[in-house]
Amino acid sequence: MTKPFLKEVLNQMTDGQVINLAYKIEKESFKGILRFMKENIELDDFMRFLRTWLTASWMQHNIVIKNDSYRFNIQHDLGIKWSLYVKTLVSELCQDVLGKAVEIKIHDNLISLVFTE
């Protein structure tokens, strides 16, 4: 699937449909992958998984580790609907798998995630 195709499909969806896709469908798939990798997931494991996914999904990112927190800045060119998708998926996974909330800010082509120990 190409990025222009994905962007167009997302743009034709409502915000509610994007959230539903991330929450009801993708979250369970990702949880299964995480559990397959390791039974008890710690924050470092989650960070490694997230970084691998971002790299495979052609999203540029950088990570800053400071004062027991991880800050991911993710840059993409898929628009606000993709940012909403990533925000929903990551926040739900973090809550379900780690039992922690994550601070997330989204813009058209930028996502900022802050995880704390």
N, C-alpha and C positions, 0 to 999 in steps of 0.2 A: 504494500500500500504506500502511495506517495504522500508527502506532506501536503501538497495542494489539495489532493482528494480528501484527506482527513480534515483539513481546515474547512473545506466546503461542507462536508457532512456535519461537522460540529456546528457551523454557523446556521445550518438549517434546523437545528434542534433548539428547543426552549431550554432555559436554564434548568428547569425542573427535570427535563429529560436527561440532561448531562449529569446532574446530581444523581438521578436514579440509576443511570448506567454505572457510575463509579461506585455508588453505595450498594446496590443490590447484586450486581453482576461481577464487576471487576474485583471488588474487595474480597469476595470469597475465593476467587482464583489466586489472588496474591497471598492470602492467608494460607492457602494450601501449599504454595511454593515455599513460604517461610517455614512452615511446620515440617515440610519434607527436608529442608536444609538442616534444621536443628529443632529439637523438641522444646527447649527453653530458650526463648529469644531474649537477648539483652540489648541495650541501646546500641552497643558497638556492632552487633550482628545486624540490627535494623539499618544502621548507617551504611554498612558494607553492601547490603542488599539494595538500598535506595540508590547508592552511587552506581552500582552495576546496571540497574534499570535505567537510570538517567543517561549513562554512557551508551547503552544499547538503543535508546530511544532518540538519538541525535539531539539531545538537549545539552547545551553548554552549561557548565556549573562550576562553582568553586565552593570550597568548604573552609570555614574558619573555626578553629577550636580555641575557645577562650573561656576561662572561669567556669569550668564544668558545663559548658554549653557548646553545641554544634550549630553553626549558622550555614545553611545552604542557600546560595543565591543561584537561581536557575533562569537562564535566558533561553527563549525560544521564539519562533516566528509564527505561531499557530493561533494567536489571538486570545481574547479574554475567556472564551469557552474552554480552551485547553487549560488555562490557568485555573478555572473553576473545577474542572475535572481532576487535576492534580491535587488541588487543595482538598477536595472532598475525599479522594482516595487516601491520601497520606494522613489526614486527620483521623479518619475512621480506622485505618490500619494501626496507627499509633495508639489509639484508645483501646482497640480490641486486643492487640498483641502485647503491648507494653503496659497498658493501663495508665497511660500518661497523655496529657494534652500537649499539643504542639502549637506554637504561635505562628500564624501564617498570614502573610500579606500578599495580595495578588494585584497585578496590573495586566495590561494587554499582552505584554511580552516578557514579563518578569514575575517570578515567584520567589518569595523569601520565606524560608522555614527556619524556625529556631527551636531546637530541642534542648532540654535541660536534664541533667542527671538526677 
